[in-house]
Amino acid sequence: MPAERLQKIIAAAGIASRRKAEEFITGGLVSVNGQMVTELGTKADPEHDHIRVNGKLLHGPERHVYLLMNKPKGYVTTLKDPEHRPTVMDLLHGVGARVYPVGRLDYASEGLLLLTNDGEFANFLMKAASHVPKTYMVKVAGTPDAEALARLRAGLFIASERGRRVKTAPARVRVIREANNPWYEVTLIEGKNRQIRRMFEEIGHHVEKIKRVRYGPLELDVHPGKFRRLTPQEVAKVKAAAKR
């Protein structure tokens, strides 16, 4: 087998995404044949070299698994939580492989979440976030006026995690249910942290509920807390959507 970059080998083995694998390498947690490796350009042959990640011997590529989960409210989309809150990993049973979330839904949000052990696939989707439309059902407190909704559709400045203000891409916003606390269908082509909540806060309305119902060609079709495997055809469609 030809030599490949270490981060690609680690990602293919289902240990972590390629980005996380690069952090393992630069952090001195990867060794090849007993020698610590910290250079990202380093290559190895997974069939002949002994590769260890954080002291554990790396075995060959795992069979790739792709899951669609309906994440319930009150779970975090991380492998472990320092605050000891439930994580989506607690909902996985009988998968037969170590998977991890692709992107995230915050603690109070629910809906469609992808999980996989295919680091290449996860990395590809994260980089292609701006190409894959994601649709959410959103309930807000109070009724935004037409001018406020127009600002959401056109793109507006919101606070980022680092405190800077960044402009959102244009969004599709459609009224689903008119009420004192109405529901909207919101489709984004990007994925800034807590973006929908910050968008509505910017126009003066608190978000009460968020549920992601579509991710590219995939639709939410399992009950809360449940998951199913994606078919090879669905995986191909997601990859195709990310390449557009």
C-alpha positions in Angstrom: 0.0 0.0 0.0 1.5 3.4 -0.9 2.4 5.8 1.9 -0.3 8.3 2.9 -0.3 11.4 5.1 -0.8 10.5 8.8 -3.8 12.6 9.3 -5.6 10.8 6.4 -4.7 7.4 7.9 -6.0 8.4 11.3 -9.2 9.8 9.9 -9.8 6.6 7.8 -9.4 4.5 10.9 -12.3 6.3 12.5 -10.3 7.8 15.3 -11.1 11.4 14.6 -11.8 13.9 11.8 -8.8 14.9 9.8 -8.7 18.3 11.5 -8.6 16.7 14.9 -6.0 14.2 13.7 -3.8 17.1 12.7 -4.1 18.5 16.3 -3.0 15.0 17.6 0.1 15.1 15.4 1.2 18.7 16.2 0.4 18.0 19.9 2.9 15.1 20.0 0.3 12.4 20.4 1.2 10.3 17.3 4.2 8.0 16.8 5.3 5.9 13.9 7.5 2.8 14.6 8.2 4.2 18.1 9.2 7.7 16.9 7.1 10.7 17.8 5.9 12.6 14.7 4.9 16.3 14.8 5.2 17.3 11.2 1.9 17.4 9.3 3.4 16.4 6.0 4.7 13.1 7.4 3.6 10.0 5.5 3.3 6.3 6.6 2.1 2.9 5.3 -0.7 1.7 7.5 -0.1 -1.9 6.4 3.5 -2.0 7.5 4.2 0.8 9.9 3.2 0.7 13.6 1.2 3.9 14.2 0.1 4.8 17.7 -2.3 7.6 18.6 -2.2 8.7 22.3 -0.4 5.4 23.0 -2.9 3.1 21.3 -2.0 1.1 18.3 -3.9 2.1 15.2 -5.7 -0.8 13.4 -6.7 -0.7 9.8 -9.6 1.3 8.3 -12.9 0.7 9.9 -16.0 -0.1 7.8 -17.6 3.3 7.3 -20.8 3.9 9.1 -23.2 6.9 8.4 -26.0 7.6 10.8 -28.9 10.0 10.8 -30.2 10.8 14.3 -33.1 12.9 15.7 -31.2 14.7 18.5 -33.5 15.5 21.4 -33.4 18.8 23.3 -31.1 18.5 26.3 -28.2 16.6 24.7 -24.9 18.0 23.7 -23.2 17.0 20.4 -19.8 16.1 21.8 -18.2 12.9 22.7 -17.9 13.9 26.4 -19.2 16.9 28.3 -17.2 18.6 31.2 -20.4 19.6 32.8 -21.6 15.9 32.7 -24.7 16.7 30.7 -26.1 13.9 28.5 -24.4 13.6 25.1 -25.7 12.2 21.8 -23.3 9.3 22.3 -25.5 8.1 25.1 -28.2 7.4 22.6 -26.1 5.1 20.4 -26.6 1.3 20.8 -25.6 -1.5 18.6 -23.7 0.6 16.1 -20.6 -1.6 16.1 -18.2 1.3 15.4 -17.0 4.5 17.1 -18.8 7.4 15.4 -18.8 11.1 16.1 -21.1 14.0 15.2 -20.7 16.0 12.0 -21.1 19.6 13.1 -23.3 20.3 16.0 -26.7 21.3 17.3 -26.7 23.2 20.5 -28.0 21.8 23.8 -31.4 23.4 23.5 -31.9 22.5 19.8 -33.2 19.3 18.3 -33.5 17.5 15.1 -31.4 16.0 12.3 -27.8 15.2 13.2 -25.3 13.2 11.1 -22.7 10.9 12.8 -20.0 8.9 11.1 -16.6 7.3 11.6 -15.6 8.4 8.1 -13.2 11.3 8.8 -12.8 12.2 5.2 -16.6 12.5 4.8 -17.0 14.5 8.0 -14.1 16.9 7.0 -15.6 17.3 3.5 -19.0 18.2 4.9 -17.6 20.7 7.4 -15.6 22.4 4.7 -18.6 22.4 2.3 -21.0 23.8 4.9 -21.7 26.8 2.8 -22.9 24.7 -0.1 -25.4 22.4 1.7 -28.7 24.0 2.7 -30.0 23.1 6.1 -33.6 23.7 7.1 -35.0 24.4 10.6 -38.4 24.9 12.1 -38.1 27.9 14.5 -40.6 29.1 17.1 -40.0 32.7 18.3 -41.5 34.9 21.0 -43.5 37.7 19.6 -44.1 38.4 15.9 -41.4 40.0 13.8 -42.6 42.7 11.4 -42.1 42.5 7.6 -39.0 44.8 7.8 -37.3 42.5 10.4 -38.0 39.4 8.3 -36.5 41.2 5.3 -33.3 41.8 7.2 -33.1 38.1 8.0 -33.6 37.2 4.3 -31.0 39.7 3.1 -28.3 38.9 5.7 -27.5 40.9 8.8 -24.7 41.4 11.3 -24.6 39.2 14.4 -22.1 38.7 17.2 -19.6 35.8 16.7 -18.0 33.6 19.3 -15.0 35.8 19.3 -17.0 39.0 19.9 -16.6 40.3 16.3 -19.7 41.1 14.3 -20.1 39.0 11.2 -22.6 39.2 8.4 -24.8 36.2 7.7 -25.5 34.9 4.2 -29.0 35.5 2.8 -31.5 33.0 4.3 -34.9 31.7 3.2 -37.5 32.5 5.8 -41.1 31.3 5.4 -44.0 31.6 7.9 -45.3 28.2 8.8 -47.8 29.1 11.6 -49.0 32.5 12.4 -49.6 33.1 16.1 -48.6 35.3 19.0 -45.5 33.1 19.1 -45.2 32.1 15.4 -43.3 29.3 13.7 -41.0 29.9 10.7 -39.1 27.6 8.3 -35.6 28.9 8.0 -33.1 27.6 5.5 -29.4 28.5 5.9 -26.4 27.8 3.6 -23.9 28.3 6.4 -23.4 27.1 9.9 -22.2 29.8 12.3 -22.5 28.9 16.0 -25.9 29.6 17.4 -26.6 31.4 14.2 -30.4 31.3 14.1 -30.8 32.3 17.8 -28.4 35.3 17.2 -30.2 36.3 14.0 -33.6 36.5 15.7 -32.1 38.2 18.8 -30.6 40.8 16.4 -34.2 41.7 15.3 -35.4 41.7 18.9 -37.0 38.2 19.2 -36.1 35.3 21.5 -36.0 31.9 19.9 -38.1 29.4 21.9 -37.5 26.2 19.9 -35.3 25.1 17.0 -35.6 21.8 15.2 -33.5 20.9 12.1 -35.6 19.0 9.7 -33.5 18.8 6.5 -29.8 18.5 5.7 -29.2 18.8 2.0 -31.2 15.9 0.4 -31.9 14.2 3.8 -35.1 14.7 5.7 -35.7 14.0 9.4 -37.7 10.7 9.5 -36.9 9.0 12.8 -38.4 9.6 16.3 -36.6 11.8 18.9 -33.6 9.9 20.4 -33.6 7.3 17.6 -31.2 6.9 14.6 -30.9 5.0 11.4 -28.1 4.1 8.9 -27.9 6.1 5.7 -28.1 4.0 2.5 -25.1 4.2 0.1 -27.4 6.2 -2.3 -28.1 8.8 0.5 -24.4 9.1 1.2 -23.7 9.7 -2.5 -26.4 12.3 -2.6 -25.0 14.2 0.4 -21.5 14.2 -1.2 -23.0 15.4 -4.4 -24.8 18.2 -2.7 -21.6 19.3 -0.9 -19.7 19.5 -4.2 -22.1 22.1 -5.8 
